[in-house]
Amino acid sequence: MPITIHTALIETLSRHFALRNSRLETLAVLIIGMVQGRTVNLSHVASQFPGAAQHGSNYRRLQRFFQSIRLDQALVAQLVVRMLNLSRPKCLALDRTSWKVGCKDINILMLAIVTRRFRVPLLWTVLDHQGNSNTHQRIELMRRYLDLFGAASIELLLADREFIGADWVKFLMQNKVPFAIRVKVGQCVALADGKLWTLQTLLRKRRKSRSVTTLEAGLPAASVRLSFAAKWIDGRKGQQGEWLIVMTNSQDAKAAIIAYKSRWAVECLFGDAKTRGFNIEDTRMTAPDKIDTLTAILAIAITWAYRCATQTMGMKAIKRKAHGRREKSWFRIGLDALRAWINFSPQNALTAWLSTFPKTIKTQ
């Protein structure tokens, strides 16, 4: 591990995180070790410390870091936005990822930025239970975002069928958050005459085609009027198709259902954090506070990889294969480049990290 990269991370991170030098060194080792080893397992990361200390001592040092250090999510979120130049209005995706460590469930509710190139964690809540999040947890997470960046920074909030509820929808409407949320075909709505119908009944006589069907209806429990856009999705071979129905407060419901396809990027983000990238499931930690700190470090490492991808590709597009998909994701191009640069071209890795790195970030 080139000491120049290690020193540069310590110097730049010290501007934002009030940690003593030994803790900053550990944080730098964690970021570089996660990239080099493609794992968050502390036993592997411990081998990345410079110096002649024994592996066991370095491993214990990493354990103490997670026992006592909590990185400010607000600082990390603003750092990510500044480093990737994402200050313009952007699409956000709300979703949840989970895995097991032994018999313990790890469950993270995450708000992520999704653009044509980037998919990166922004804010999150480590849930202390398995299964879906509740309305209070979603509102608290969204309120933290609004306090930092404001509703004007949101082009569209995308969420799957799990994220529905009267109080949640009213909160988004009251705070002027534009959203496109998928709903179940059995969702009950109220038409202009006050009669209640399920979306499945209203779509019964509609042609099952790829054209978008729209309607205006109320959400009875929330007492609000919304637009609904529906599109028939053909099933794969041997499977039945289904209706994709999106609920939105946008004036253009057709545009909202087209934009909804970007929600899949958050699923790709979870893949980047897991088997396609940093293998976050390798961790043996289960305490919510420690998972929170680990996710913050993960967000910084992903951001560095994306800066490397931008430096590598510039304005070029990733080639498509015969089946129409890209050869690699933007994240994987950046991660592969970063790992090679740390070993063989440290100046390139330094340039990607230091280029326009924010000097100061003000927190409220």
C-alpha positions as CSV (number, residue, x, y, z in Angstrom):
1,M,0.0,0.0,0.0
2,P,1.8,3.2,-1.2
3,I,2.3,5.5,1.8
4,T,1.6,8.5,-0.4
5,I,-2.0,7.4,-0.9
6,H,-2.4,6.6,2.8
7,T,-1.1,10.1,3.8
8,A,-3.3,11.9,1.3
9,L,-6.4,10.2,2.6
10,I,-5.5,11.1,6.2
11,E,-4.9,14.8,5.3
12,T,-8.1,15.2,3.3
13,L,-10.4,13.3,5.7
14,S,-9.0,15.3,8.6
15,R,-10.7,18.4,7.2
16,H,-14.1,16.9,7.8
17,F,-13.9,14.3,10.6
18,A,-12.8,15.4,14.0
19,L,-10.6,12.3,14.7
20,R,-7.2,12.0,16.2
21,N,-4.4,11.0,13.8
22,S,-4.4,7.3,14.8
23,R,-8.1,7.1,14.1
24,L,-7.7,8.8,10.7
25,E,-5.0,6.4,9.8
26,T,-7.3,3.5,10.7
27,L,-10.1,5.1,8.6
28,A,-7.7,5.4,5.6
29,V,-6.7,1.8,6.0
30,L,-10.3,0.7,6.1
31,I,-11.1,2.5,2.8
32,I,-8.0,1.2,1.0
33,G,-8.3,-2.3,2.5
34,M,-11.9,-2.6,1.4
35,V,-10.9,-1.6,-2.1
36,Q,-7.8,-3.8,-2.3
37,G,-9.3,-6.9,-0.7
38,R,-12.9,-6.4,-2.0
39,T,-14.1,-7.3,1.4
40,V,-15.1,-5.6,4.7
41,N,-13.8,-8.5,6.8
42,L,-11.5,-7.0,9.4
43,S,-9.2,-9.9,9.4
44,H,-8.3,-9.2,5.7
45,V,-8.3,-5.4,6.1
46,A,-5.8,-5.6,9.0
47,S,-3.1,-6.7,6.6
48,Q,-3.2,-3.2,4.9
49,F,-1.6,-1.3,7.9
50,P,1.8,0.1,7.1
51,G,4.6,-0.7,9.6
52,A,5.8,-3.8,11.4
53,A,3.0,-4.3,13.9
54,Q,1.7,-7.8,14.3
55,H,-1.5,-8.7,12.4
56,G,-3.3,-9.4,15.7
57,S,-2.6,-5.9,17.0
58,N,-3.9,-4.3,13.7
59,Y,-7.0,-6.5,13.9
60,R,-7.7,-5.3,17.5
61,R,-7.1,-1.7,16.4
62,L,-9.8,-2.1,13.7
63,Q,-12.2,-3.6,16.3
64,R,-11.6,-0.6,18.7
65,F,-12.3,1.8,15.8
66,F,-15.8,0.3,15.3
67,Q,-16.4,0.2,19.1
68,S,-15.9,3.9,19.6
69,I,-16.2,5.8,16.3
70,R,-19.4,7.0,14.7
71,L,-19.1,8.9,11.4
72,D,-21.6,11.7,10.9
73,Q,-24.0,10.6,8.1
74,A,-24.7,14.2,7.2
75,L,-21.0,14.9,6.6
76,V,-20.7,11.7,4.5
77,A,-23.8,12.6,2.4
78,Q,-22.5,16.1,1.7
79,L,-19.1,14.7,0.9
80,V,-20.5,12.2,-1.6
81,V,-22.6,14.9,-3.3
82,R,-19.7,17.3,-3.6
83,M,-17.2,14.7,-4.8
84,L,-19.5,13.4,-7.5
85,N,-20.8,16.9,-8.4
86,L,-24.4,15.9,-7.8
87,S,-25.7,19.3,-6.6
88,R,-28.3,19.5,-9.4
89,P,-31.8,18.0,-8.8
90,K,-31.5,14.2,-8.9
91,C,-33.4,11.0,-8.7
92,L,-33.4,9.3,-5.3
93,A,-34.3,5.7,-4.7
94,L,-35.6,4.3,-1.4
95,D,-35.1,0.6,-0.7
96,R,-34.1,-1.9,1.9
97,T,-31.4,-4.5,1.9
98,S,-30.9,-7.3,4.4
99,W,-28.7,-10.4,5.2
100,K,-28.0,-12.7,8.1
101,V,-24.9,-13.0,10.3
102,G,-25.5,-16.3,12.0
103,C,-29.0,-16.0,13.4
104,K,-28.9,-12.2,13.5
105,D,-30.7,-10.2,10.9
106,I,-28.9,-7.1,9.4
107,N,-31.5,-4.8,7.9
108,I,-30.7,-1.4,6.3
109,L,-33.2,1.1,5.0
110,M,-31.3,3.2,2.4
111,L,-31.8,6.4,0.5
112,A,-29.5,6.4,-2.5
113,I,-28.7,8.7,-5.4
114,V,-29.3,7.1,-8.8
115,T,-28.2,8.7,-12.0
116,R,-27.3,7.5,-15.5
117,R,-23.8,6.7,-14.2
118,F,-23.8,6.7,-10.5
119,R,-25.7,4.7,-7.8
120,V,-24.3,5.6,-4.3
121,P,-25.6,5.5,-0.7
122,L,-26.6,8.9,0.7
123,L,-28.4,8.3,4.0
124,W,-29.6,5.2,5.8
125,T,-31.1,3.7,8.9
126,V,-30.0,0.4,10.4
127,L,-33.2,-1.2,11.5
128,D,-33.3,-3.1,14.8
129,H,-35.8,-5.7,13.4
130,Q,-36.3,-7.9,10.3
131,G,-38.8,-7.2,7.6
132,N,-40.3,-4.0,6.3
133,S,-39.6,-0.5,7.6
134,N,-42.5,1.4,9.2
135,T,-43.8,4.8,8.3
136,H,-42.0,6.6,11.2
137,Q,-38.6,5.2,10.0
138,R,-39.2,6.3,6.4
139,I,-40.3,9.8,7.4
140,E,-37.4,10.2,9.8
141,L,-34.9,9.2,7.1
142,M,-36.6,11.5,4.5
143,R,-36.7,14.4,6.9
144,R,-33.0,14.1,7.5
145,Y,-32.5,14.4,3.7
146,L,-34.8,17.4,3.5
147,D,-32.9,19.2,6.3
148,L,-29.7,18.7,4.4
149,F,-30.6,19.4,0.8
150,G,-34.2,20.5,0.6
151,A,-37.1,19.3,-1.6
152,A,-35.9,21.4,-4.6
153,S,-32.9,19.0,-4.9
154,I,-35.2,16.0,-5.7
155,E,-36.1,15.4,-9.3
156,L,-38.1,12.3,-8.3
157,L,-38.2,9.9,-5.4
158,L,-38.5,6.3,-6.6
159,A,-39.8,3.4,-4.3
160,D,-41.2,-0.1,-4.7
161,R,-44.5,-1.5,-3.4
162,E,-43.1,-1.9,0.1
163,F,-43.1,1.9,0.6
164,I,-46.8,2.7,0.7
165,G,-49.0,4.1,3.4
166,A,-51.4,7.1,4.0
167,D,-49.2,9.0,6.5
168,W,-46.1,8.4,4.4
169,V,-47.8,9.7,1.2
170,K,-49.2,12.7,3.1
171,F,-45.8,13.6,4.4
172,L,-44.3,13.6,0.9
173,M,-47.2,15.7,-0.4
174,Q,-46.9,18.2,2.4
175,N,-43.2,18.6,1.9
176,K,-43.5,18.9,-1.9
177,V,-41.4,15.8,-2.6
178,P,-42.1,14.6,-6.2
179,F,-42.4,10.8,-6.2
180,A,-43.1,7.7,-8.3
181,I,-44.0,4.8,-6.1
182,R,-45.1,1.4,-7.4
183,V,-48.4,0.1,-6.0
184,K,-50.1,-3.3,-6.0
185,V,-52.7,-4.1,-8.5
186,G,-55.2,-4.6,-5.6
187,Q,-54.7,-1.0,-4.4
188,C,-58.1,0.6,-3.6
189,V,-58.7,4.1,-5.1
190,A,-61.5,6.6,-5.2
191,L,-62.7,8.0,-8.5
192,A,-64.2,11.5,-9.0
193,D,-67.7,10.3,-8.2
194,G,-66.5,9.0,-4.8
195,K,-66.9,5.3,-5.6
196,L,-64.1,2.9,-4.5
197,W,-62.5,0.6,-7.0
198,T,-59.4,-1.6,-7.1
199,L,-56.9,-0.8,-9.8
200,Q,-57.2,-4.4,-11.0
201,T,-60.9,-3.8,-11.7
202,L,-60.3,-0.5,-13.4
203,L,-57.7,-2.1,-15.7
204,R,-59.7,-5.2,-16.4
205,K,-61.0,-3.9,-19.8
206,R,-57.8,-2.1,-20.7
207,R,-55.7,-3.6,-23.4
208,K,-52.6,-5.4,-22.1
209,S,-50.1,-3.6,-24.3
210,R,-46.8,-1.7,-23.7
211,S,-48.6,1.6,-24.1
212,V,-49.1,3.5,-20.8
213,T,-52.6,3.9,-19.4
214,T,-53.2,6.8,-17.0
215,L,-56.0,7.8,-14.6
216,E,-56.6,10.3,-11.9
217,A,-57.9,8.9,-8.6
218,G,-57.8,9.5,-4.9
219,L,-56.0,7.5,-2.2
220,P,-58.9,7.1,0.3
221,A,-56.8,6.6,3.4
222,A,-54.7,9.7,2.7
223,S,-57.5,11.9,1.3
224,V,-55.3,13.1,-1.6
225,R,-55.7,13.1,-5.4
226,L,-52.9,11.4,-7.3
227,S,-52.1,10.2,-10.8
228,F,-51.7,6.5,-11.7
229,A,-49.9,5.1,-14.7
230,A,-50.1,1.5,-15.7
231,K,-48.1,-0.5,-18.2
232,W,-48.4,-4.2,-19.0
233,I,-45.1,-6.2,-18.5
234,D,-44.9,-9.4,-20.4
235,G,-43.6,-12.4,-18.4
236,R,-40.6,-14.4,-19.2
237,K,-40.9,-17.7,-21.0
238,G,-43.4,-19.9,-19.1
239,Q,-44.4,-17.0,-16.7
240,Q,-47.4,-14.8,-16.7
241,G,-47.1,-11.0,-17.2
242,E,-48.3,-8.4,-14.8
243,W,-49.3,-4.7,-14.5
244,L,-46.6,-2.2,-13.5
245,I,-48.6,0.5,-11.8
246,V,-46.9,3.7,-10.5
247,M,-48.5,6.3,-8.2
248,T,-47.2,9.8,-8.6
249,N,-47.9,13.4,-7.7
250,S,-46.2,14.5,-10.9
251,Q,-48.2,16.2,-13.5
252,D,-46.8,13.9,-16.2
253,A,-47.7,10.3,-15.1
254,K,-46.3,8.8,-18.3
255,A,-42.9,10.4,-17.7
256,A,-43.0,9.1,-14.1
257,I,-43.6,5.5,-15.1
258,I,-40.7,5.8,-17.6
259,A,-38.5,7.3,-14.9
260,Y,-39.4,4.5,-12.5
261,K,-37.1,2.0,-14.4
262,S,-34.2,3.9,-12.8
263,R,-35.3,2.4,-9.4
264,W,-33.5,-0.8,-10.4
265,A,-30.2,1.0,-10.0
266,V,-30.6,0.8,-6.2
267,E,-30.8,-3.0,-6.5
268,C,-27.5,-2.8,-8.5
269,L,-26.1,-0.7,-5.7
270,F,-26.8,-3.5,-3.2
271,G,-25.0,-5.9,-5.6
272,D,-22.0,-3.5,-5.7
273,A,-22.0,-3.4,-1.9
274,K,-22.2,-7.2,-1.8
275,T,-20.9,-9.9,-4.1
276,R,-20.1,-7.6,-7.1
277,G,-18.0,-5.2,-5.1
278,F,-17.1,-5.0,-1.4
279,N,-18.8,-8.1,0.0
280,I,-20.4,-6.3,2.9
281,E,-22.0,-9.6,4.0
282,D,-18.5,-10.8,5.0
283,T,-18.7,-8.7,8.1
284,R,-19.2,-10.5,11.4
285,M,-20.4,-7.3,13.1
286,T,-24.1,-7.1,14.1
287,A,-24.5,-4.1,16.3
288,P,-26.5,-1.3,14.5
289,D,-24.0,1.4,15.4
290,K,-21.1,-0.6,13.9
291,I,-23.1,-1.4,10.7
292,D,-23.9,2.3,10.5
293,T,-20.2,3.2,10.6
294,L,-19.3,0.4,8.1
295,T,-21.9,1.7,5.6
296,A,-20.5,5.2,5.9
297,I,-17.0,3.9,5.0
298,L,-18.6,1.9,2.2
299,A,-20.2,5.1,0.7
300,I,-16.8,6.8,0.7
301,A,-15.1,3.9,-1.0
302,I,-17.9,3.7,-3.7
303,T,-17.5,7.4,-4.3
304,W,-13.8,7.0,-4.9
305,A,-14.4,4.2,-7.4
306,Y,-16.8,6.3,-9.3
307,R,-14.3,9.2,-9.5
308,C,-11.8,6.7,-11.0
309,A,-14.4,5.6,-13.5
310,T,-15.0,9.2,-14.6
311,Q,-11.2,9.7,-14.9
312,T,-10.9,6.5,-16.9
313,M,-13.8,6.9,-19.3
314,G,-14.2,10.7,-19.5
315,M,-17.2,11.3,-21.8
316,K,-17.0,7.9,-23.5
317,A,-19.9,5.4,-23.2
318,I,-19.4,1.8,-22.1
319,K,-19.6,-0.6,-25.0
320,R,-22.6,-2.8,-25.4
321,K,-22.4,-6.6,-26.0
322,A,-24.5,-8.4,-28.6
323,H,-27.4,-8.9,-26.1
324,G,-27.6,-5.1,-25.7
325,R,-26.3,-4.8,-22.2
326,R,-23.1,-2.9,-21.2
327,E,-19.9,-4.8,-20.9
328,K,-19.4,-3.5,-17.4
329,S,-21.1,-1.2,-14.9
330,W,-19.6,2.2,-14.3
331,F,-18.9,1.1,-10.8
332,R,-16.9,-2.0,-11.8
333,I,-14.8,0.0,-14.3
334,G,-13.9,2.4,-11.5
335,L,-13.2,-0.3,-8.9
336,D,-11.0,-2.3,-11.3
337,A,-9.1,0.8,-12.2
338,L,-8.7,1.9,-8.6
339,R,-7.3,-1.5,-7.5
340,A,-4.8,-1.5,-10.3
341,W,-3.8,2.1,-9.7
342,I,-3.2,1.7,-6.0
343,N,-0.6,-1.1,-6.8
344,F,0.9,0.2,-10.1
345,S,-0.1,3.8,-10.7
346,P,-0.6,5.5,-7.3
347,Q,-0.6,8.9,-8.9
348,N,-3.7,8.1,-10.9
349,A,-5.5,7.0,-7.7
350,L,-4.3,10.1,-5.9
351,T,-5.6,12.3,-8.8
352,A,-9.0,10.7,-8.7
353,W,-9.2,11.2,-4.9
354,L,-7.8,14.7,-4.6
355,S,-9.3,16.3,-7.7
356,T,-11.6,19.1,-6.5
357,F,-11.8,17.4,-3.1
358,P,-14.0,19.7,-0.9
359,K,-11.9,21.7,1.6
360,T,-14.7,22.4,4.1
361,I,-18.3,21.3,4.5
362,K,-20.7,23.1,6.8
363,T,-23.2,21.1,8.8
364,Q,-26.3,22.5,10.3
